[in-house]
Amino acid sequence: MSGDTPDTPGPDTFSRDPEARGLPLVVVLLALTTVSGFIDAVSYLGLHHVFTANMTGNVVVLGFAAAGAPGFSVSHTAASLVCFLLGAVVGGRVARRIGGRSRRTWTRLVLAAEALLVGASAAVAFAAPHATWTTYTVIALTALAMGARNATVRKLGVADLTTTVLTMTLTGLASDSRLGGGSGHRSPRRTASVVAMFAGALVGAWLVVHHDLGVPLLIAALLTAVLALTSSGRE
């Protein structure tokens, strides 16, 4: 019997699926990887050598600070770690409450919250760029946003797209390549993730050096807001 049966969804059925409306999650997560480059450029270059997206680097930085290395701050780094963990707790609770219903709604909600937090940090950076409390406020807001996002990305489980760290991505890119004896079938995605992070860090660093902290934070907030409005729930 030819044609789709009532139990077999065809292309029209798929197109009407609310979860499929919008940008695929792979595209969204690659864009968020670029945003992470912006955030880490701001935090490391503009906030006394602190990471608020990359906690692997932050733990190492905390060790440097605790050892008394010049240019690093225990209080700034600890604030980032604590706020990141709080954000991850919130992200985990949101995932358990609504993550099983609609990935599209869940993803958009978390990204909207990230856009608001990063946007608020941009407003603070513009309003009082040289105040001591600005440093702590921007660290807290961006670390909260990154913690919630990381918890969400972890639950989404899209392979090779963590959005904030690249160690395992680079390892997989090399070890699973044809040179490493693998098939290299995920190399395009992994390469795109590396390029996205590099591009975000490059542009973010240029903006921090030649302008101020508020500009890259504002761009990051606007990009995340667009993603919050356009993300789908499908990879």
Accessible surface in RSA format (square Angstrom, percent):
REM  Atomic radii and reference values for relative SASA: ProtOr
REM  Chains: A
REM  Algorithm: Lee & Richards
REM  Probe-radius: 1.40
REM  Slices: 20
REM RES _ NUM      All-atoms   Total-Side   Main-Chain    Non-polar    All polar
REM                ABS   REL    ABS   REL    ABS   REL    ABS   REL    ABS   REL
RES MET A   1   224.96 116.5 137.88  91.2  87.08 207.3 122.12 103.8 102.84 136.3
RES SER A   2   109.52  92.5  81.04 108.2  28.48  65.6  53.39 113.7  56.12  78.6
RES GLY A   3    65.05  80.2   0.00   N/A  65.05  80.2  40.34 110.7  24.70  55.3
RES ASP A   4    97.55  68.3  62.25  62.0  35.29  83.5  18.15  42.7  79.40  79.2
RES THR A   5    57.50  40.9  52.42  53.1   5.09  12.1  49.47  66.4   8.03  12.1
RES PRO A   6   144.97 105.7 101.09  92.2  43.87 159.5 114.86  94.8  30.11 187.1
RES ASP A   7   137.97  96.6 108.43 107.9  29.53  69.8  36.34  85.5 101.63 101.4
RES THR A   8    69.61  49.5  63.59  64.5   6.02  14.3  43.54  58.5  26.08  39.4
RES PRO A   9    97.63  71.2  74.67  68.1  22.97  83.5  79.78  65.9  17.86 111.0
RES GLY A  10    13.15  16.2   0.00   N/A  13.15  16.2   9.79  26.9   3.36   7.5
RES PRO A  11   112.70  82.1 100.78  91.9  11.91  43.3 108.51  89.6   4.18  26.0
RES ASP A  12   100.11  70.1  99.70  99.2   0.41   1.0  20.37  47.9  79.74  79.5
RES THR A  13    63.22  45.0  60.86  61.7   2.36   5.6  42.80  57.5  20.42  30.9
RES PHE A  14   110.06  55.1 106.35  65.9   3.72   9.7 110.06  66.7   0.00   0.0
RES SER A  15    72.95  61.6  51.20  68.3  21.74  50.1  46.75  99.5  26.20  36.7
RES ARG A  16   150.41  63.2 141.66  72.2   8.76  20.8  67.52  92.3  82.89  50.2
RES ASP A  17    31.78  22.3  26.46  26.3   5.32  12.6  16.49  38.8  15.29  15.2
RES PRO A  18    71.31  52.0  71.31  65.0   0.00   0.0  71.31  58.9   0.00   0.0
RES GLU A  19    38.15  21.9  38.15  28.9   0.00   0.0  31.04  60.0   7.10   5.8
RES ALA A  20    25.15  23.1   5.75   8.9  19.40  44.1   6.71   9.5  18.43  48.8
RES ARG A  21   120.58  50.6 114.40  58.3   6.18  14.7  43.24  59.1  77.34  46.9
RES GLY A  22    44.85  55.3   0.00   N/A  44.85  55.3  19.51  53.5  25.33  56.7
RES LEU A  23    66.87  37.2  66.18  47.3   0.69   1.7  66.54  46.7   0.32   0.9
RES PRO A  24    59.41  43.3  58.10  53.0   1.32   4.8  59.41  49.1   0.00   0.0
RES LEU A  25     0.00   0.0   0.00   0.0   0.00   0.0   0.00   0.0   0.00   0.0
RES VAL A  26    28.14  18.5  28.14  25.5   0.00   0.0  28.14  24.4   0.00   0.0
RES VAL A  27    69.10  45.5  67.99  61.5   1.11   2.7  68.26  59.3   0.84   2.3
RES VAL A  28     0.01   0.0   0.01   0.0   0.00   0.0   0.01   0.0   0.00   0.0
RES LEU A  29     1.05   0.6   1.05   0.7   0.00   0.0   1.05   0.7   0.00   0.0
RES LEU A  30    37.78  21.0  37.04  26.5   0.74   1.9  37.39  26.3   0.39   1.0
RES ALA A  31    21.78  20.0  14.84  22.9   6.93  15.8  21.37  30.1   0.41   1.1
RES LEU A  32     1.96   1.1   1.96   1.4   0.00   0.0   1.96   1.4   0.00   0.0
RES THR A  33     0.21   0.2   0.21   0.2   0.00   0.0   0.21   0.3   0.00   0.0
RES THR A  34    30.29  21.5  30.29  30.7   0.00   0.0  20.12  27.0  10.18  15.4
RES VAL A  35     0.09   0.1   0.09   0.1   0.00   0.0   0.09   0.1   0.00   0.0
RES SER A  36     0.00   0.0   0.00   0.0   0.00   0.0   0.00   0.0   0.00   0.0
RES GLY A  37     0.86   1.1   0.00   N/A   0.86   1.1   0.86   2.4   0.00   0.0
RES PHE A  38    13.13   6.6  13.13   8.1   0.00   0.0  13.13   8.0   0.00   0.0
RES ILE A  39     1.15   0.7   0.99   0.7   0.16   0.4   0.99   0.7   0.16   0.4
RES ASP A  40    17.62  12.3  16.47  16.4   1.16   2.7  11.69  27.5   5.93   5.9
RES ALA A  41     8.08   7.4   1.19   1.8   6.89  15.7   7.30  10.3   0.78   2.1
RES VAL A  42     1.61   1.1   1.61   1.5   0.00   0.0   1.61   1.4   0.00   0.0
RES SER A  43     0.96   0.8   0.96   1.3   0.00   0.0   0.96   2.0   0.00   0.0
RES TYR A  44    65.13  30.4  65.01  37.0   0.12   0.3  37.98  28.5  27.15  33.5
RES LEU A  45    89.32  49.7  58.03  41.5  31.29  78.7  59.29  41.6  30.03  80.8
RES GLY A  46    26.21  32.3   0.00   N/A  26.21  32.3   9.46  26.0  16.75  37.5
RES LEU A  47     1.67   0.9   1.67   1.2   0.00   0.0   1.67   1.2   0.00   0.0
RES HIS A  48   100.02  54.7  89.16  62.0  10.86  27.8  56.03  57.7  43.99  51.2
RES HIS A  49    63.04  34.5  63.04  43.8   0.00   0.0  37.11  38.2  25.93  30.2
RES VAL A  50     0.00   0.0   0.00   0.0   0.00   0.0   0.00   0.0   0.00   0.0
RES PHE A  51    40.34  20.2  40.34  25.0   0.00   0.0  40.34  24.5   0.00   0.0
RES THR A  52     0.08   0.1   0.08   0.1   0.00   0.0   0.00   0.0   0.08   0.1
RES ALA A  53     1.37   1.3   0.00   0.0   1.37   3.1   0.00   0.0   1.37   3.6
RES ASN A  54    34.01  23.5  34.01  32.9   0.00   0.0   0.22   0.5  33.79  32.7
RES MET A  55    26.82  13.9  24.12  16.0   2.70   6.4  24.46  20.8   2.36   3.1
RES THR A  56    90.85  64.6  81.49  82.6   9.35  22.3  63.09  84.7  27.76  42.0
RES GLY A  57    13.53  16.7   0.00   N/A  13.53  16.7  12.91  35.4   0.62   1.4
RES ASN A  58     0.00   0.0   0.00   0.0   0.00   0.0   0.00   0.0   0.00   0.0
RES VAL A  59    88.01  57.9  83.98  76.0   4.03   9.7  83.98  73.0   4.03  10.9
RES VAL A  60    76.03  50.0  69.30  62.7   6.73  16.2  75.43  65.5   0.59   1.6
RES VAL A  61     5.49   3.6   5.49   5.0   0.00   0.0   5.49   4.8   0.00   0.0
RES LEU A  62    49.24  27.4  49.24  35.2   0.00   0.0  49.24  34.6   0.00   0.0
RES GLY A  63    40.43  49.9   0.00   N/A  40.43  49.9  34.47  94.6   5.96  13.3
RES PHE A  64    95.48  47.8  93.96  58.2   1.52   4.0  95.48  57.9   0.00   0.0
RES ALA A  65     9.59   8.8   0.09   0.1   9.50  21.6   0.21   0.3   9.38  24.8
RES ALA A  66    77.38  71.1  43.03  66.4  34.35  78.1  47.15  66.4  30.23  80.1
RES ALA A  67    90.12  82.9  46.41  71.6  43.71  99.4  59.49  83.8  30.63  81.1
RES GLY A  68    59.43  73.3   0.00   N/A  59.43  73.3  33.87  92.9  25.56  57.2
RES ALA A  69    34.97  32.2  24.79  38.3  10.17  23.1  31.17  43.9   3.80  10.1
RES PRO A  70   124.41  90.7 104.69  95.4  19.73  71.7 115.11  95.0   9.30  57.8
RES GLY A  71    50.44  62.2   0.00   N/A  50.44  62.2  35.21  96.6  15.23  34.1
RES PHE A  72    49.43  24.7  25.77  16.0  23.66  61.6  26.92  16.3  22.51  64.4
RES SER A  73    24.91  21.1  20.05  26.8   4.86  11.2  18.82  40.1   6.09   8.5
RES VAL A  74    73.81  48.6  69.29  62.7   4.52  10.9  69.29  60.2   4.52  12.3
RES SER A  75    58.58  49.5  47.68  63.6  10.91  25.1  43.57  92.8  15.01  21.0
RES HIS A  76    21.42  11.7  21.42  14.9   0.00   0.0  15.39  15.9   6.03   7.0
RES THR A  77     0.00   0.0   0.00   0.0   0.00   0.0   0.00   0.0   0.00   0.0
RES ALA A  78    35.65  32.8  34.51  53.3   1.14   2.6  35.65  50.2   0.00   0.0
RES ALA A  79    27.36  25.2  18.57  28.7   8.78  20.0  26.39  37.2   0.97   2.6
RES SER A  80     0.00   0.0   0.00   0.0   0.00   0.0   0.00   0.0   0.00   0.0
RES LEU A  81    30.49  17.0  30.48  21.8   0.01   0.0  30.48  21.4   0.01   0.0
RES VAL A  82    84.30  55.5  83.27  75.4   1.02   2.5  83.91  72.9   0.38   1.0
RES CYS A  83    18.65  14.1  18.65  20.8   0.00   0.0   0.00   0.0  18.65  20.1
RES PHE A  84    23.69  11.9  23.69  14.7   0.00   0.0  23.69  14.4   0.00   0.0
RES LEU A  85   108.71  60.5 107.87  77.2   0.84   2.1 108.12  75.9   0.59   1.6
RES LEU A  86    97.18  54.1  96.44  69.0   0.74   1.9  96.54  67.8   0.64   1.7
RES GLY A  87     2.06   2.5   0.00   N/A   2.06   2.5   2.06   5.7   0.00   0.0
RES ALA A  88    28.97  26.6  24.10  37.2   4.87  11.1  24.49  34.5   4.48  11.9
RES VAL A  89    87.89  57.8  79.37  71.9   8.52  20.5  86.38  75.1   1.51   4.1
RES VAL A  90    83.57  55.0  82.92  75.1   0.64   1.6  83.57  72.6   0.00   0.0
RES GLY A  91     0.81   1.0   0.00   N/A   0.81   1.0   0.81   2.2   0.00   0.0
RES GLY A  92     8.80  10.9   0.00   N/A   8.80  10.9   8.80  24.2   0.00   0.0
RES ARG A  93   172.42  72.4 167.41  85.3   5.00  11.9  54.26  74.2 118.16  71.6
RES VAL A  94    36.56  24.1  34.15  30.9   2.41   5.8  36.45  31.7   0.12   0.3
RES ALA A  95     9.65   8.9   2.46   3.8   7.19  16.4   2.72   3.8   6.93  18.4
RES ARG A  96   174.14  73.1 139.01  70.9  35.13  83.6  71.48  97.7 102.66  62.2
RES ARG A  97   177.51  74.5 159.75  81.4  17.76  42.3  50.42  68.9 127.09  77.0
RES ILE A  98    30.10  17.1  29.43  21.9   0.67   1.6  29.47  21.2   0.63   1.7
RES GLY A  99    11.98  14.8   0.00   N/A  11.98  14.8   4.35  11.9   7.63  17.1
RES GLY A 100    82.65 101.9   0.00   N/A  82.65 101.9  43.26 118.7  39.39  88.2
RES ARG A 101   188.16  79.0 148.96  75.9  39.20  93.3  66.60  91.0 121.56  73.7
RES SER A 102    28.00  23.7  26.42  35.3   1.58   3.6  23.92  50.9   4.08   5.7
RES ARG A 103    72.45  30.4  71.14  36.3   1.31   3.1  33.98  46.4  38.47  23.3
RES ARG A 104    53.29  22.4  53.29  27.2   0.00   0.0   0.80   1.1  52.50  31.8
RES THR A 105    79.36  56.4  75.29  76.3   4.07   9.7  56.07  75.3  23.29  35.2
RES TRP A 106     8.81   3.5   8.69   4.2   0.11   0.3   8.69   4.6   0.11   0.2
RES THR A 107     3.28   2.3   3.21   3.3   0.06   0.2   3.21   4.3   0.06   0.1
RES ARG A 108    53.90  22.6  52.62  26.8   1.27   3.0  22.15  30.3  31.74  19.2
RES LEU A 109    91.67  51.0  86.40  61.8   5.27  13.2  90.92  63.9   0.75   2.0
RES VAL A 110     6.94   4.6   5.16   4.7   1.78   4.3   6.47   5.6   0.47   1.3
RES LEU A 111     3.88   2.2   3.88   2.8   0.00   0.0   3.88   2.7   0.00   0.0
RES ALA A 112    40.58  37.3  38.23  59.0   2.34   5.3  40.06  56.4   0.52   1.4
RES ALA A 113    43.55  40.0  39.12  60.4   4.42  10.1  42.65  60.1   0.90   2.4
RES GLU A 114     2.17   1.2   0.99   0.7   1.19   2.8   1.63   3.1   0.54   0.4
RES ALA A 115    11.29  10.4   7.75  12.0   3.54   8.0   7.99  11.3   3.29   8.7
RES LEU A 116   135.07  75.2 127.77  91.4   7.31  18.4 130.06  91.3   5.01  13.5
RES LEU A 117    48.71  27.1  48.09  34.4   0.62   1.6  48.71  34.2   0.00   0.0
RES VAL A 118     0.00   0.0   0.00   0.0   0.00   0.0   0.00   0.0   0.00   0.0
RES GLY A 119    22.56  27.8   0.00   N/A  22.56  27.8  16.49  45.2   6.08  13.6
RES ALA A 120    42.73  39.3  33.56  51.8   9.17  20.9  40.69  57.3   2.04   5.4
RES SER A 121     0.00   0.0   0.00   0.0   0.00   0.0   0.00   0.0   0.00   0.0
RES ALA A 122     1.58   1.4   1.58   2.4   0.00   0.0   1.58   2.2   0.00   0.0
RES ALA A 123    60.27  55.4  50.25  77.6  10.02  22.8  57.04  80.3   3.23   8.6
RES VAL A 124    26.46  17.4  24.56  22.2   1.90   4.6  26.46  23.0   0.00   0.0
RES ALA A 125     4.60   4.2   1.06   1.6   3.54   8.0   1.09   1.5   3.51   9.3
RES PHE A 126    96.60  48.3  72.48  44.9  24.11  62.8  75.56  45.8  21.04  60.2
RES ALA A 127    84.16  77.4  44.15  68.1  40.00  91.0  55.47  78.1  28.69  76.0
RES ALA A 128    21.73  20.0  16.37  25.3   5.36  12.2  21.73  30.6   0.00   0.0
RES PRO A 129    71.91  52.4  51.04  46.5  20.87  75.9  52.99  43.8  18.92 117.6
RES HIS A 130   175.95  96.2 140.60  97.7  35.35  90.4 104.72 107.9  71.24  82.9
RES ALA A 131    30.86  28.4  16.12  24.9  14.74  33.5  25.85  36.4   5.01  13.3
RES THR A 132   105.76  75.2  95.46  96.8  10.30  24.6  64.22  86.3  41.54  62.8
RES TRP A 133   139.87  56.1 134.87  65.3   5.00  11.8 120.71  64.4  19.16  31.1
RES THR A 134     3.29   2.3   3.29   3.3   0.00   0.0   3.29   4.4   0.00   0.0
RES THR A 135    17.94  12.8  17.78  18.0   0.16   0.4   1.63   2.2  16.31  24.7
RES TYR A 136    81.38  38.0  79.56  45.3   1.82   4.7  63.45  47.7  17.93  22.1
RES THR A 137    39.08  27.8  34.22  34.7   4.86  11.6  25.18  33.8  13.90  21.0
RES VAL A 138     0.10   0.1   0.10   0.1   0.00   0.0   0.10   0.1   0.00   0.0
RES ILE A 139     0.00   0.0   0.00   0.0   0.00   0.0   0.00   0.0   0.00   0.0
RES ALA A 140    27.17  25.0  27.17  41.9   0.00   0.0  27.17  38.3   0.00   0.0
RES LEU A 141    31.10  17.3  31.10  22.2   0.00   0.0  31.10  21.8   0.00   0.0
RES THR A 142     1.74   1.2   1.74   1.8   0.00   0.0   1.34   1.8   0.40   0.6
RES ALA A 143     0.00   0.0   0.00   0.0   0.00   0.0   0.00   0.0   0.00   0.0
RES LEU A 144    48.52  27.0  47.84  34.2   0.69   1.7  47.84  33.6   0.69   1.8
RES ALA A 145     0.36   0.3   0.00   0.0   0.36   0.8   0.28   0.4   0.08   0.2
RES MET A 146     0.00   0.0   0.00   0.0   0.00   0.0   0.00   0.0   0.00   0.0
RES GLY A 147     0.00   0.0   0.00   N/A   0.00   0.0   0.00   0.0   0.00   0.0
RES ALA A 148    14.27  13.1  14.27  22.0   0.00   0.0  14.27  20.1   0.00   0.0
RES ARG A 149     1.33   0.6   1.30   0.7   0.03   0.1   1.30   1.8   0.03   0.0
RES ASN A 150    30.70  21.2  26.36  25.5   4.33  10.4  10.89  26.2  19.80  19.1
RES ALA A 151    13.37  12.3   6.60  10.2   6.77  15.4  12.80  18.0   0.57   1.5
RES THR A 152     4.48   3.2   4.48   4.5   0.00   0.0   4.48   6.0   0.00   0.0
RES VAL A 153    10.13   6.7   8.43   7.6   1.70   4.1   8.43   7.3   1.70   4.6
RES ARG A 154   181.99  76.4 158.54  80.8  23.45  55.8  65.76  89.9 116.23  70.4
RES LYS A 155    83.10  40.5  55.02  33.8  28.08  66.8  32.44  29.2  50.65  54.0
RES LEU A 156    11.75   6.5   1.30   0.9  10.45  26.3   1.43   1.0  10.32  27.8
RES GLY A 157    58.50  72.1   0.00   N/A  58.50  72.1  30.24  83.0  28.26  63.3
RES VAL A 158     9.46   6.2   1.00   0.9   8.46  20.4   1.43   1.2   8.03  21.8
RES ALA A 159    32.96  30.3  21.51  33.2  11.44  26.0  31.43  44.3   1.53   4.1
RES ASP A 160    30.25  21.2  13.66  13.6  16.59  39.2   6.50  15.3  23.75  23.7
RES LEU A 161     1.26   0.7   0.00   0.0   1.26   3.2   0.20   0.1   1.06   2.9
RES THR A 162    58.37  41.5  55.23  56.0   3.13   7.5  55.44  74.5   2.93   4.4
RES THR A 163     1.69   1.2   0.00   0.0   1.69   4.0   0.61   0.8   1.08   1.6
RES THR A 164     5.69   4.0   3.50   3.5   2.19   5.2   0.00   0.0   5.69   8.6
RES VAL A 165    51.35  33.8  46.58  42.2   4.76  11.5  49.52  43.0   1.82   4.9
RES LEU A 166    31.66  17.6  25.98  18.6   5.68  14.3  26.10  18.3   5.56  15.0
RES THR A 167    96.44  68.6  90.14  91.4   6.30  15.0  64.09  86.1  32.35  48.9
RES MET A 168   146.02  75.6 138.97  92.0   7.05  16.8 115.39  98.1  30.63  40.6
RES THR A 169     5.58   4.0   3.29   3.3   2.29   5.5   1.38   1.9   4.20   6.3
RES LEU A 170    87.39  48.7  83.05  59.4   4.34  10.9  83.37  58.6   4.02  10.8
RES THR A 171    66.81  47.5  58.99  59.8   7.82  18.6  49.53  66.5  17.27  26.1
RES GLY A 172     9.27  11.4   0.00   N/A   9.27  11.4   8.87  24.3   0.40   0.9
RES LEU A 173    44.34  24.7  42.48  30.4   1.86   4.7  42.60  29.9   1.74   4.7
RES ALA A 174    67.03  61.6  55.01  84.9  12.02  27.3  62.16  87.5   4.87  12.9
RES SER A 175    62.40  52.7  45.47  60.7  16.93  39.0  44.65  95.1  17.75  24.9
RES ASP A 176    59.34  41.6  59.15  58.9   0.19   0.5  13.43  31.6  45.91  45.8
RES SER A 177    26.44  22.3  25.76  34.4   0.69   1.6  22.91  48.8   3.54   5.0
RES ARG A 178   194.99  81.9 173.51  88.5  21.48  51.1  67.31  92.0 127.68  77.4
RES LEU A 179   181.27 101.0 147.69 105.7  33.59  84.4 153.26 107.6  28.01  75.4
RES GLY A 180    47.09  58.1   0.00   N/A  47.09  58.1  20.75  56.9  26.34  59.0
RES GLY A 181    72.48  89.4   0.00   N/A  72.48  89.4  37.17 102.0  35.32  79.1
RES GLY A 182    29.16  36.0   0.00   N/A  29.16  36.0  20.57  56.4   8.59  19.2
RES SER A 183    66.99  56.6  50.82  67.8  16.17  37.2  45.88  97.7  21.11  29.6
RES GLY A 184    15.31  18.9   0.00   N/A  15.31  18.9   5.33  14.6   9.98  22.4
RES HIS A 185   138.32  75.6 107.97  75.0  30.35  77.6 100.27 103.3  38.05  44.3
RES ARG A 186    96.95  40.7  93.90  47.9   3.04   7.2  14.10  19.3  82.84  50.2
RES SER A 187    27.04  22.8  27.00  36.0   0.04   0.1  22.07  47.0   4.96   7.0
RES PRO A 188    98.00  71.4  84.56  77.1  13.44  48.9  93.31  77.0   4.69  29.1
RES ARG A 189    58.85  24.7  51.53  26.3   7.32  17.4  16.99  23.2  41.86  25.4
RES ARG A 190    15.88   6.7  15.88   8.1   0.00   0.0   0.00   0.0  15.88   9.6
RES THR A 191    61.35  43.6  61.29  62.1   0.06   0.2  51.54  69.2   9.81  14.8
RES ALA A 192    37.23  34.2  27.75  42.8   9.48  21.6  34.79  49.0   2.44   6.5
RES SER A 193     1.63   1.4   1.63   2.2   0.00   0.0   0.00   0.0   1.63   2.3
RES VAL A 194    38.04  25.0  37.74  34.2   0.30   0.7  37.74  32.8   0.30   0.8
RES VAL A 195    87.77  57.8  86.20  78.0   1.57   3.8  87.77  76.3   0.00   0.0
RES ALA A 196    12.84  11.8   7.56  11.7   5.28  12.0  12.84  18.1   0.00   0.0
RES MET A 197    25.46  13.2  25.46  16.9   0.00   0.0  20.00  17.0   5.46   7.2
RES PHE A 198   133.01  66.5 127.80  79.2   5.20  13.5 132.54  80.4   0.46   1.3
RES ALA A 199    38.84  35.7  37.10  57.3   1.74   3.9  38.72  54.5   0.12   0.3
RES GLY A 200     0.06   0.1   0.00   N/A   0.06   0.1   0.06   0.2   0.00   0.0
RES ALA A 201    39.35  36.2  37.93  58.5   1.42   3.2  38.19  53.8   1.16   3.1
RES LEU A 202   105.34  58.7  99.12  70.9   6.22  15.6 104.43  73.3   0.91   2.4
RES VAL A 203    67.98  44.7  66.28  60.0   1.70   4.1  67.98  59.1   0.00   0.0
RES GLY A 204     0.00   0.0   0.00   N/A   0.00   0.0   0.00   0.0   0.00   0.0
RES ALA A 205    27.56  25.3  27.44  42.3   0.12   0.3  27.56  38.8   0.00   0.0
RES TRP A 206   132.87  53.3 127.31  61.6   5.56  13.1 113.97  60.8  18.91  30.7
RES LEU A 207    16.44   9.2  16.44  11.8   0.00   0.0  16.44  11.5   0.00   0.0
RES VAL A 208    20.79  13.7  10.62   9.6  10.17  24.5  10.62   9.2  10.17  27.6
RES VAL A 209   104.86  69.0  73.98  67.0  30.87  74.4  80.03  69.5  24.82  67.3
RES HIS A 210   110.28  60.3  80.35  55.8  29.94  76.6  49.75  51.3  60.53  70.4
RES HIS A 211   104.33  57.0  72.18  50.2  32.15  82.3  51.95  53.5  52.38  60.9
RES ASP A 212    61.97  43.4  56.50  56.2   5.48  12.9  27.92  65.7  34.05  34.0
RES LEU A 213    30.12  16.8  28.83  20.6   1.29   3.2  28.83  20.2   1.29   3.5
RES GLY A 214     0.66   0.8   0.00   N/A   0.66   0.8   0.02   0.1   0.64   1.4
RES VAL A 215    41.21  27.1  40.90  37.0   0.31   0.7  41.15  35.8   0.06   0.2
RES PRO A 216     0.22   0.2   0.00   0.0   0.22   0.8   0.06   0.1   0.16   1.0
RES LEU A 217     0.39   0.2   0.18   0.1   0.21   0.5   0.39   0.3   0.00   0.0
RES LEU A 218    75.64  42.1  75.64  54.1   0.00   0.0  75.64  53.1   0.00   0.0
RES ILE A 219    69.12  39.3  67.89  50.6   1.23   3.0  68.57  49.4   0.55   1.5
RES ALA A 220     0.71   0.7   0.09   0.1   0.62   1.4   0.71   1.0   0.00   0.0
RES ALA A 221     6.43   5.9   5.55   8.6   0.88   2.0   5.75   8.1   0.68   1.8
RES LEU A 222   104.71  58.3 103.99  74.4   0.72   1.8 104.18  73.2   0.53   1.4
RES LEU A 223    57.86  32.2  54.04  38.7   3.82   9.6  57.21  40.2   0.65   1.8
RES THR A 224     0.10   0.1   0.10   0.1   0.00   0.0   0.00   0.0   0.10   0.1
RES ALA A 225    35.51  32.6  33.94  52.4   1.57   3.6  35.12  49.5   0.39   1.0
RES VAL A 226    80.86  53.2  80.42  72.8   0.44   1.1  80.84  70.2   0.02   0.0
RES LEU A 227     5.66   3.2   5.66   4.0   0.00   0.0   5.66   4.0   0.00   0.0
RES ALA A 228     8.32   7.6   4.87   7.5   3.44   7.8   4.87   6.9   3.44   9.1
RES LEU A 229   134.82  75.1 121.65  87.0  13.17  33.1 122.06  85.7  12.76  34.3
RES THR A 230    47.13  33.5  44.64  45.3   2.49   5.9  47.13  63.3   0.00   0.0
RES SER A 231     0.00   0.0   0.00   0.0   0.00   0.0   0.00   0.0   0.00   0.0
RES SER A 232     1.62   1.4   1.62   2.2   0.00   0.0   0.33   0.7   1.28   1.8
RES GLY A 233     3.94   4.9   0.00   N/A   3.94   4.9   0.00   0.0   3.94   8.8
RES ARG A 234   100.64  42.3  98.68  50.3   1.96   4.7  26.31  36.0  74.33  45.0
RES GLU A 235    94.23  54.1  63.73  48.2  30.50  72.6  41.41  80.1  52.82  43.1
END  Absolute sums over single chains surface
CHAIN  1 A    11714.4       9566.4       2147.9       8242.8       3471.6
END  Absolute sums over all chains
TOTAL         11714.4       9566.4       2147.9       8242.8       3471.6
